[in-house]
Amino acid sequence: MTSERKRRPVVVLIGFMGAGKSTVGRIVAGRLGVDFIDTDSELVRRDGRPIPEIFTTDGADRFREIERDVVIDVLRSHPGVIALGGGSVMTPAVADALAGHHVVYPRITADGGFARVKDSDRPLIAGDDPHLRYRELLEARDETYHRVGTMAVDAAAGDPEAVADVVIELLADTLVPERAATT
C-alpha cells in the first residue's frame, strides 16, 4: 500500500453552514476511532486570525485562497474525518481535489440551517436580511454540493448522533475493502 493511500481521509463532509458537518464529523470520527479535523478551525489556527477578520481585512478572494491551500493540504495529509467550510467546494481546485474521496453532503433546508446560525457572526450572511442571504447562498451552492458529494444525508433527519449513524451506514460498504487492504 502506498503512503498516499494510508493518508487518505476516511470521509470528507461538505455542505452549507449550519448543516452540522463538524458536529457529525466529530461523532463519526469518534465511532470509527480516527482523528477529526475541521478545515475552518485549521485555517484559523494556521493564519492566527478569526475568519470574519480575514474576510474584513483581506477580502473574500484572499480568504478563499488561504482556504484552498489549507483544504488541499489537509486532504493530502489527514487520514481521518474532515469537515470542510461551507464555501470551500465552490473553489474549483478544492472540488477537483475531492475527486476519488468519499464525500458526504449533509443537506439542510434554508429555514433549518438559518435557525442554527442566525446568532453567529458569519460574514457571508451579514446585512439587512441574513435569512434571505442564507437562502440565496444555499440555492446557489446546492448543485455543486450534489455534484461534488458522492453521498448525501438529510442533516435534519434527527439529532447529530442519528445523522452520524446514517453516515456510517453509507460508508460501511466502502470502508470494509479499504480496511482489508491495510491488513
Backbone as CSV, one residue per row, in Angstrom:
resi,resn,N_x,N_y,N_z,CA_x,CA_y,CA_z,C_x,C_y,C_z
1,MET,0.852,-1.175,0.000,0.000,0.000,0.000,0.895,1.234,0.000
2,THR,0.575,2.223,-0.789,1.374,3.437,-0.848,1.128,4.284,0.374
3,SER,2.108,5.147,0.684,1.927,6.034,1.836,0.798,7.020,1.574
4,GLU,0.584,7.387,0.290,-0.526,8.284,-0.033,-1.857,7.628,0.330
5,ARG,-1.988,6.350,0.064,-3.221,5.624,0.377,-3.457,5.606,1.883
6,LYS,-2.394,5.470,2.668,-2.537,5.452,4.125,-3.038,6.788,4.650
7,ARG,-2.708,7.873,3.985,-3.093,9.209,4.450,-4.463,9.631,3.954
8,ARG,-5.077,8.868,3.120,-6.362,9.227,2.534,-7.418,9.376,3.623
9,PRO,-8.205,10.453,3.578,-9.274,10.600,4.572,-10.303,9.472,4.478
10,VAL,-10.870,9.111,5.610,-11.945,8.128,5.637,-13.166,8.719,4.948
11,VAL,-13.481,9.960,5.295,-14.635,10.640,4.705,-14.443,12.145,4.855
12,VAL,-14.996,12.877,3.895,-14.992,14.337,3.914,-16.444,14.790,3.908
13,LEU,-16.791,15.683,4.839,-18.143,16.234,4.881,-18.125,17.630,4.280
14,ILE,-19.039,17.861,3.344,-19.187,19.157,2.696,-20.620,19.619,2.926
15,GLY,-20.901,20.862,2.655,-22.268,21.347,2.759,-22.309,22.750,3.323
16,PHE,-23.505,23.254,3.438,-23.687,24.646,3.815,-23.572,24.858,5.318
17,MET,-23.317,26.106,5.699,-23.211,26.454,7.109,-24.499,26.070,7.838
18,GLY,-24.325,25.481,9.006,-25.466,25.074,9.804,-25.931,23.660,9.558
19,ALA,-25.311,22.955,8.612,-25.729,21.585,8.307,-25.248,20.587,9.351
20,GLY,-24.277,20.972,10.167,-23.786,20.076,11.210,-22.577,19.259,10.808
21,LYS,-21.829,19.715,9.816,-20.674,18.972,9.332,-19.672,18.670,10.446
22,SER,-19.347,19.672,11.241,-18.352,19.485,12.296,-18.881,18.607,13.421
23,THR,-20.096,18.845,13.827,-20.682,18.048,14.910,-20.785,16.581,14.506
24,VAL,-21.344,16.335,13.339,-21.488,14.963,12.848,-20.112,14.359,12.578
25,GLY,-19.210,15.140,12.018,-17.869,14.650,11.724,-17.138,14.176,12.965
26,ARG,-17.248,14.925,14.049,-16.612,14.513,15.316,-17.187,13.183,15.809
27,ILE,-18.492,13.044,15.701,-19.141,11.804,16.143,-18.681,10.630,15.278
28,VAL,-18.689,10.814,13.961,-18.268,9.754,13.052,-16.815,9.367,13.345
29,ALA,-15.954,10.350,13.502,-14.541,10.072,13.790,-14.397,9.282,15.098
30,GLY,-15.120,9.706,16.120,-15.052,9.000,17.392,-15.493,7.556,17.284
31,ARG,-16.560,7.337,16.565,-17.070,5.968,16.411,-16.142,5.090,15.579
32,LEU,-15.448,5.695,14.622,-14.535,4.929,13.769,-13.129,4.843,14.343
33,GLY,-12.880,5.587,15.425,-11.571,5.559,16.054,-10.488,6.251,15.252
34,VAL,-10.866,7.329,14.547,-9.900,8.100,13.765,-9.954,9.561,14.203
35,ASP,-8.977,10.325,13.777,-8.932,11.743,14.115,-9.928,12.533,13.273
36,PHE,-10.297,13.701,13.800,-11.206,14.618,13.123,-10.501,15.947,12.940
37,ILE,-10.758,16.591,11.803,-10.258,17.951,11.596,-11.318,18.764,10.865
38,ASP,-11.511,19.975,11.330,-12.401,20.948,10.710,-11.499,21.949,10.007
39,THR,-11.632,22.095,8.695,-10.705,22.952,7.966,-10.870,24.430,8.312
40,ASP,-12.067,24.852,8.742,-12.204,26.240,9.196,-11.349,26.468,10.445
41,SER,-11.406,25.543,11.395,-10.591,25.667,12.613,-9.107,25.592,12.287
42,GLU,-8.757,24.715,11.366,-7.360,24.585,10.960,-6.875,25.857,10.266
43,LEU,-7.724,26.462,9.447,-7.382,27.710,8.784,-7.115,28.807,9.815
44,VAL,-7.973,28.906,10.814,-7.800,29.912,11.868,-6.504,29.648,12.637
45,ARG,-6.248,28.374,12.935,-5.020,28.023,13.665,-3.783,28.431,12.870
46,ARG,-3.787,28.129,11.584,-2.617,28.432,10.755,-2.448,29.920,10.496
47,ASP,-3.547,30.620,10.252,-3.473,32.042,9.916,-3.345,32.919,11.161
48,GLY,-3.899,32.459,12.266,-3.818,33.225,13.508,-4.902,34.272,13.670
49,ARG,-5.867,34.292,12.757,-6.967,35.260,12.839,-8.297,34.553,12.649
50,PRO,-9.353,35.084,13.287,-10.684,34.518,13.045,-11.136,34.787,11.612
51,ILE,-11.996,33.910,11.100,-12.466,34.033,9.720,-13.107,35.387,9.424
52,PRO,-13.992,35.914,10.294,-14.559,37.241,9.982,-13.481,38.317,9.813
53,GLU,-12.405,38.226,10.581,-11.326,39.203,10.448,-10.601,39.049,9.110
54,ILE,-10.389,37.813,8.688,-9.738,37.595,7.394,-10.604,38.178,6.278
55,PHE,-11.915,37.936,6.333,-12.832,38.490,5.333,-12.769,40.010,5.331
56,THR,-12.816,40.617,6.514,-12.843,42.077,6.625,-11.523,42.695,6.187
57,THR,-10.420,42.130,6.632,-9.101,42.702,6.366,-8.589,42.395,4.956
58,ASP,-8.717,41.137,4.546,-8.102,40.692,3.296,-9.089,40.515,2.145
59,GLY,-10.373,40.392,2.473,-11.387,40.202,1.445,-11.697,38.737,1.193
60,ALA,-12.824,38.502,0.549,-13.303,37.144,0.295,-12.366,36.370,-0.630
61,ASP,-11.813,37.024,-1.648,-10.942,36.319,-2.581,-9.693,35.783,-1.878
62,ARG,-9.079,36.608,-1.037,-7.883,36.149,-0.306,-8.253,35.044,0.680
63,PHE,-9.415,35.177,1.343,-9.850,34.115,2.240,-9.955,32.803,1.478
64,ARG,-10.558,32.813,0.295,-10.735,31.583,-0.482,-9.385,30.990,-0.913
65,GLU,-8.383,31.835,-1.157,-7.049,31.334,-1.488,-6.423,30.612,-0.297
66,ILE,-6.527,31.236,0.870,-5.996,30.617,2.093,-6.734,29.304,2.353
67,GLU,-8.053,29.360,2.239,-8.878,28.174,2.466,-8.497,27.049,1.511
68,ARG,-8.337,27.380,0.239,-7.956,26.381,-0.771,-6.670,25.670,-0.367
69,ASP,-5.662,26.450,0.026,-4.381,25.861,0.389,-4.498,24.953,1.609
70,VAL,-5.252,25.379,2.604,-5.438,24.568,3.807,-6.182,23.280,3.472
71,VAL,-7.284,23.389,2.730,-8.086,22.208,2.403,-7.270,21.197,1.607
72,ILE,-6.564,21.643,0.603,-5.785,20.712,-0.224,-4.698,20.045,0.609
73,ASP,-4.051,20.788,1.486,-3.038,20.198,2.361,-3.659,19.157,3.293
74,VAL,-4.795,19.475,3.884,-5.460,18.542,4.796,-5.917,17.293,4.043
75,LEU,-6.454,17.458,2.841,-6.878,16.296,2.060,-5.705,15.364,1.755
76,ARG,-4.522,15.916,1.611,-3.332,15.111,1.303,-2.742,14.434,2.533
77,SER,-3.027,14.963,3.714,-2.284,14.505,4.890,-3.113,13.931,6.035
78,HIS,-4.414,14.134,6.025,-5.227,13.718,7.169,-5.944,12.399,6.882
79,PRO,-5.667,11.356,7.672,-6.273,10.050,7.393,-7.623,9.805,8.070
80,GLY,-8.182,10.791,8.725,-9.430,10.589,9.458,-10.641,11.183,8.770
81,VAL,-11.437,11.887,9.554,-12.661,12.532,9.077,-12.387,14.026,8.959
82,ILE,-12.840,14.616,7.856,-12.608,16.037,7.591,-13.952,16.719,7.346
83,ALA,-14.140,17.880,7.976,-15.287,18.741,7.688,-14.761,19.999,7.008
84,LEU,-15.289,20.295,5.822,-14.860,21.480,5.079,-15.772,22.655,5.372
85,GLY,-15.221,23.855,5.226,-16.027,25.058,5.311,-17.060,25.063,4.196
86,GLY,-18.189,25.697,4.442,-19.322,25.652,3.530,-19.053,26.111,2.116
87,GLY,-18.184,27.083,1.926,-17.936,27.602,0.586,-16.724,27.017,-0.104
88,SER,-15.987,26.181,0.578,-14.719,25.710,0.023,-14.885,24.955,-1.294
89,VAL,-15.956,24.172,-1.439,-16.122,23.398,-2.681,-16.478,24.274,-3.870
90,MET,-16.775,25.533,-3.643,-17.051,26.444,-4.746,-15.759,26.862,-5.445
91,THR,-14.627,26.589,-4.814,-13.325,26.842,-5.424,-12.990,25.629,-6.287
92,PRO,-12.833,25.809,-7.593,-12.621,24.661,-8.482,-11.474,23.736,-8.052
93,ALA,-10.375,24.280,-7.560,-9.246,23.434,-7.151,-9.635,22.524,-5.989
94,VAL,-10.487,22.998,-5.101,-10.944,22.171,-3.980,-11.897,21.095,-4.496
95,ALA,-12.841,21.486,-5.330,-13.768,20.498,-5.893,-12.996,19.416,-6.644
96,ASP,-11.995,19.806,-7.402,-11.181,18.839,-8.137,-10.414,17.923,-7.189
97,ALA,-9.889,18.496,-6.100,-9.107,17.707,-5.132,-9.957,16.664,-4.419
98,LEU,-11.269,16.848,-4.394,-12.161,15.897,-3.732,-12.468,14.667,-4.590
99,ALA,-12.124,14.716,-5.850,-12.373,13.566,-6.741,-11.677,12.332,-6.177
100,GLY,-12.410,11.237,-6.123,-11.857,9.986,-5.635,-11.988,9.782,-4.140
101,HIS,-12.482,10.784,-3.424,-12.689,10.673,-1.974,-14.140,10.293,-1.681
102,HIS,-14.380,9.783,-0.496,-15.748,9.576,-0.006,-16.205,10.926,0.532
103,VAL,-17.170,11.538,-0.134,-17.615,12.894,0.201,-19.100,12.853,0.525
104,VAL,-19.430,13.192,1.767,-20.816,13.179,2.218,-21.335,14.611,2.292
105,TYR,-22.502,14.805,1.722,-23.176,16.103,1.725,-24.371,16.035,2.674
106,PRO,-24.233,16.585,3.908,-25.398,16.691,4.789,-26.280,17.852,4.307
107,ARG,-27.451,17.531,3.794,-28.370,18.548,3.271,-29.170,19.169,4.406
108,ILE,-29.423,20.460,4.269,-30.227,21.191,5.251,-31.130,22.154,4.476
109,THR,-32.313,22.398,5.004,-33.183,23.386,4.375,-32.714,24.782,4.765
110,ALA,-33.131,25.760,4.010,-32.755,27.140,4.325,-33.286,27.553,5.695
111,ASP,-34.501,27.188,6.013,-35.061,27.560,7.318,-34.351,26.829,8.448
112,GLY,-34.129,25.531,8.268,-33.470,24.742,9.305,-32.042,25.176,9.546
113,GLY,-31.302,25.404,8.479,-29.916,25.831,8.609,-29.793,27.226,9.189
114,PHE,-30.645,28.139,8.719,-30.569,29.507,9.223,-30.876,29.550,10.720
115,ALA,-31.819,28.748,11.170,-32.143,28.712,12.605,-30.918,28.346,13.433
116,ARG,-30.030,27.543,12.876,-28.825,27.116,13.599,-27.731,28.177,13.616
117,VAL,-27.702,29.087,12.639,-26.591,30.044,12.534,-26.998,31.504,12.701
118,LYS,-28.276,31.771,12.900,-28.755,33.159,12.867,-28.093,34.066,13.902
119,ASP,-27.622,33.519,14.994,-26.998,34.354,16.026,-25.473,34.332,15.967
120,SER,-24.918,33.841,14.869,-23.467,33.770,14.732,-22.941,35.001,13.994
121,ASP,-21.633,35.079,13.892,-21.011,36.222,13.206,-20.511,35.819,11.819
122,ARG,-21.317,35.085,11.088,-20.931,34.612,9.758,-20.920,35.789,8.782
123,PRO,-19.757,36.113,8.216,-19.672,37.288,7.338,-20.508,37.176,6.066
124,LEU,-20.732,35.982,5.569,-21.470,35.843,4.318,-22.958,36.112,4.443
125,ILE,-23.490,36.084,5.666,-24.922,36.363,5.827,-25.165,37.657,6.591
126,ALA,-24.122,38.438,6.764,-24.288,39.743,7.412,-25.061,40.667,6.473
127,GLY,-25.793,41.593,7.045,-26.517,42.552,6.225,-27.940,42.738,6.673
128,ASP,-28.735,43.360,5.810,-30.104,43.719,6.154,-31.046,42.529,6.291
129,ASP,-30.854,41.499,5.480,-31.748,40.348,5.522,-30.922,39.057,5.496
130,PRO,-30.357,38.679,6.645,-29.498,37.492,6.687,-30.206,36.204,6.263
131,HIS,-31.499,36.074,6.574,-32.228,34.862,6.197,-32.318,34.747,4.676
132,LEU,-32.639,35.833,4.011,-32.697,35.829,2.551,-31.326,35.525,1.971
133,ARG,-30.286,36.122,2.517,-28.920,35.879,2.038,-28.550,34.408,2.217
134,TYR,-28.908,33.833,3.360,-28.646,32.417,3.617,-29.323,31.566,2.545
135,ARG,-30.594,31.831,2.306,-31.375,31.074,1.321,-30.735,31.184,-0.069
136,GLU,-30.355,32.398,-0.465,-29.766,32.611,-1.788,-28.444,31.854,-1.949
137,LEU,-27.604,31.920,-0.916,-26.318,31.225,-0.990,-26.500,29.708,-1.043
138,LEU,-27.401,29.190,-0.218,-27.667,27.756,-0.222,-28.153,27.312,-1.603
139,GLU,-29.086,28.060,-2.169,-29.599,27.712,-3.502,-28.496,27.776,-4.554
140,ALA,-27.608,28.750,-4.441,-26.534,28.899,-5.413,-25.504,27.772,-5.312
141,ARG,-25.334,27.207,-4.134,-24.308,26.189,-3.920,-24.824,24.754,-3.992
142,ASP,-26.115,24.563,-3.869,-26.679,23.223,-3.737,-26.271,22.293,-4.884
143,GLU,-26.315,22.766,-6.110,-25.962,21.921,-7.251,-24.512,21.460,-7.142
144,THR,-23.620,22.344,-6.717,-22.208,21.976,-6.572,-22.041,20.948,-5.463
145,TYR,-22.737,21.136,-4.347,-22.658,20.137,-3.270,-23.091,18.765,-3.771
146,HIS,-24.168,18.715,-4.525,-24.646,17.441,-5.066,-23.656,16.850,-6.066
147,ARG,-23.054,17.691,-6.885,-22.108,17.215,-7.901,-20.827,16.685,-7.258
148,VAL,-20.326,17.384,-6.251,-19.064,17.008,-5.615,-19.262,15.849,-4.628
149,GLY,-20.402,15.835,-3.965,-20.667,14.782,-2.985,-20.883,13.441,-3.648
150,THR,-20.385,12.400,-3.006,-20.616,11.045,-3.508,-21.795,10.393,-2.791
151,MET,-22.209,10.997,-1.670,-23.349,10.526,-0.884,-24.005,11.754,-0.252
152,ALA,-25.294,11.661,0.012,-25.993,12.762,0.680,-26.823,12.203,1.822
153,VAL,-26.957,13.001,2.875,-27.796,12.630,4.016,-28.655,13.830,4.384
154,ASP,-29.784,13.549,4.986,-30.664,14.610,5.482,-30.146,15.034,6.843
155,ALA,-29.573,16.233,6.921,-28.974,16.721,8.162,-30.009,17.010,9.237
156,ALA,-31.268,17.056,8.860,-32.331,17.327,9.828,-33.125,16.061,10.147
157,ALA,-32.581,14.894,9.783,-33.307,13.632,9.961,-33.246,13.114,11.396
158,GLY,-32.756,13.907,12.300,-32.637,13.509,13.694,-31.528,14.299,14.347
159,ASP,-31.180,13.912,15.553,-30.078,14.600,16.225,-28.756,14.209,15.548
160,PRO,-27.658,14.883,15.892,-26.380,14.581,15.229,-25.960,13.110,15.346
161,GLU,-26.308,12.457,16.448,-25.981,11.033,16.611,-26.679,10.200,15.524
162,ALA,-27.948,10.513,15.267,-28.709,9.779,14.248,-28.154,10.053,12.851
163,VAL,-27.768,11.286,12.591,-27.179,11.619,11.286,-25.844,10.894,11.136
164,ALA,-25.058,10.847,12.206,-23.789,10.107,12.165,-24.035,8.627,11.882
165,ASP,-25.094,8.065,12.450,-25.449,6.668,12.163,-25.648,6.462,10.671
166,VAL,-26.352,7.391,10.029,-26.619,7.281,8.588,-25.311,7.395,7.801
167,VAL,-24.443,8.325,8.196,-23.163,8.485,7.503,-22.356,7.193,7.600
168,ILE,-22.271,6.631,8.786,-21.504,5.399,8.968,-22.121,4.251,8.170
169,GLU,-23.434,4.205,8.136,-24.107,3.168,7.339,-23.768,3.325,5.856
170,LEU,-23.775,4.570,5.360,-23.423,4.814,3.961,-21.976,4.428,3.665
171,LEU,-21.114,4.636,4.647,-19.697,4.340,4.460,-19.368,2.868,4.638
172,ALA,-20.248,2.115,5.269,-19.943,0.733,5.643,-19.386,-0.084,4.486
173,ASP,-20.029,-0.033,3.344,-19.571,-0.819,2.205,-18.233,-0.329,1.667
174,THR,-17.970,0.954,1.782,-16.727,1.497,1.233,-15.557,1.331,2.190
175,LEU,-15.820,1.257,3.491,-14.733,1.159,4.469,-14.171,-0.248,4.558
176,VAL,-14.978,-1.247,4.393,-14.520,-2.617,4.543,-13.365,-2.947,3.591
177,PRO,-13.495,-2.690,2.287,-12.379,-3.014,1.385,-11.105,-2.243,1.734
178,GLU,-11.226,-0.978,2.142,-10.052,-0.181,2.476,-9.357,-0.753,3.698
179,ARG,-10.117,-1.117,4.712,-9.504,-1.675,5.921,-8.896,-3.031,5.629
180,ALA,-9.528,-3.819,4.778,-9.000,-5.127,4.429,-7.650,-4.968,3.711
181,ALA,-7.510,-3.905,2.936,-6.278,-3.672,2.198,-5.112,-3.317,3.118
182,THR,-5.408,-2.857,4.331,-4.345,-2.452,5.246,-3.848,-3.622,6.083
183,THR,-4.521,-4.760,6.044,-4.104,-5.898,6.873,-3.251,-6.881,6.115
